[in-house]
Amino acid sequence: MRPHIWYIHEYGDLDCNLRFIPGYHQTVRTIGDCSSRVLTVSNGLRDHLSEIIPSCQIDIIHQSIDFAAFADITPFRFTGELKLLCMGAVKPSKGQLIALEAVEKLPAGACVKLDIVGPSADKRYARLLMERSQKLDNVEVSVRRYNPVYELSSHDVMLMCSQHEGLGRVTLEGLASGRLVVGYGCQSTGELLADQRGIVYTPNTPESLGNALLEVLSNQKTIDPEKNRAFVRQNYSDEIQVRDFQNCVEKAIKTTVNNTHSLERYLDTIEQRRLWKPKSTFLYRIKKMIRTCLGNGHPI
């Protein structure tokens, strides 16, 4: 087979609740068997994938963010009240409900307001959040697309309540904007907020997050925004992303992949479940092309 790189951005099973036709294990094993290198975005994802794919086959790319867009935002300063922000796709795995319930459980008199902003990725969950927020004076849910620069400019603290975060671009944007980031200590978020770049709470419960917010309110928590911005600039720039990708490509070119048996097993599973549609469909044409290449020994 020709050198091939498979780029994996998310857990898939843990965070997106995806269901794979042959099962998660066989799908990831097929990816590993038919790829020269597997590229992913964090240590957490690499560790998860390495339960199936050898860790030595997996490379990490530090995805860049548009740092300049956030560099001029006025850094966080405690003023006695906290304007909290949860931004990102509205779905259960992102933990917006944990943020809402944490604010709901805060003692009377706590000067906190929470805004949940993002496009819906789960209509039922979005509707639940909106119904719950209507009973609270200090929580607002806006199910829509958003401009992260605008949202971060008008809030003090960014919350990251995702149980399984692949990387955390939103977390990086919060750090780049000089905001205080409070995040659940999953592996990726914990690494981004290490070295006192933010506040890590655990377990991922409303009570634990609420205690972290009370700590901010009582201790007037401060951060070093310039240190945080330097961390993002030095590790998640365009130059670093290009370097990581080039290194992965160079390794792939030097690697020969001859294992087509895993792909054949994958195709067999699909055929056994009669998931190939009639001959006129795109999937059937893909199947025919792959079978032809495997049968003739042609590289794919």
Buried (B, 14 or more C-beta within 10 A) or exposed (E): BEBBBBBBBBBBBBBBEEEEEBEBEBBBBBBBBBBBBBBBBBEBBBEBBBEBBEEEBBBBBBBBBEBEBBEEBEBBEBEEEBBBBBBBBBBBBBBBBBBBBBBBBBEEEBEBBBBBBBEBBBEEBBBBBBEBBEEBEBBBBBBEEBEBBEBBBEBBBBBBBBBBBBBBBBBBBBBBBBBBBBBBBBBBBBBBBEEEBBBBBEEBBBEBBBBBBBBBBEEEBEBBBEEBBEBBBEEBBEEBBEEBBEBBBEBBEEBEBEBBEBBBBBBEBBEEEEEBEEEEEEEEEEBEEBEEBBEEEEEE
